[in-house]
Amino acid sequence: MKNFVSVNDVSNIDALVQKALAYKASPYIDKTLGTNKRIGCLFLNPSMRTRLSTQIAAQNLGMEPIIFNVGSEGWMLEFEEEAIMSGTTVEHVKDAAPVFGKYFDILAIRTFPSLKNRDDDYSELYIKQFIKYAGIPVVSLESSTLHPLQSFTDIITITEELEKAKIVNPKPKIVLTWAPHVKPLPQCVANSFSQWVNAWGKADFVITHPEDYELSEEFTKGATITHNQNEALKDADFVYVKNWSTFNDYGKIYESDPNWMLTNKKLELTNNAKVMHCLPVRRNVELSDEILDGPNSIVTLEASNRVWAAQAVLSEILRTNG
């Protein structure tokens, strides 16, 4: 594995899942793999679970993680080629990234979409420029369109639950449902989850959302899509709850209908489904207290598995790149 920015960088999802679960069982089995190696974690927007889990994963492998908040601790970076830098940006990525490539063995980047210009956001300029100029492996800690470590974690968690329950159904039903929110949110998590579940190919995958909240077909192709949430939830084994803003009329909120919030009453339609969310979650807006505090919620398990997802990815990169 050279870089990790989407599911397309993974040759065998199931093998990587089992590697992560092996690390969960024995966190320090490869504690010298990253000895004398450094990972630079650059954050262009805030993070909690992603930052902490990546630090822990690196340390479990013997690596030294160094955290740098680009916006608040360093110069504002320019990413456009041939830019005339007479504005607020101070340093070009083509000057900064090669230096990072000398400081670190792996570079991990977290960016965020503007939600103003779809073409700009979906070009993934920021992370592509780091890959182009750093000269070392790059890991996405979330980009403008995808959150691969989160989605890999989600597949790990689903696999773990299936193994725990000894479910023999070869194609469990997984539902991604839109949820209300108080502000426009990116499509990153929903895009990425869709991409990974489709690539995994082991589920009956349904996406449900209000009209006009369609995601890019680039990520959803292969899923069944419906605007009827109750219909989607019927006999579901897993329900993934997430808000996202509009894709076509980019970055908007057309509605925030509270009837789309998942409740125990709606959960009765499912096959006693496990409920997932990437966190942070707005209680009693996106998800009800009764769900989050109830026996069907696996959001804490899901969040804790972020460490093992990151550790498996970093391990693969270290082994591939020496």
Secondary structure, DSSP 8 states (H G I E B T S, - for coil): ---BSSGGG-S-HHHHHHHHHHHHH-TTTTTTTTTT-EEEEEESS--SHHHHHHHHHHHHTT-EEEEEEHHHHS--EE-STT----SS--EEHHHHHHHHHHH-SEEEEE----SS-HHHHHTTHHHHHHHHHH-S-EEES--SS--HHHHHHHHHHHHHHHHHHT---SS-EEEEEE---SS---SHHHHHHHHHHHHH--SEEEEE--TT----HHHHTTSEEES-HHHHHTT-SEEEEE----TTTTT--S---GGGSB-HHHHTTSSS-EEE--S---BTTTB-HHHHTSTTB-HHHHHHTHHHHHHHHHHHHHHHH-
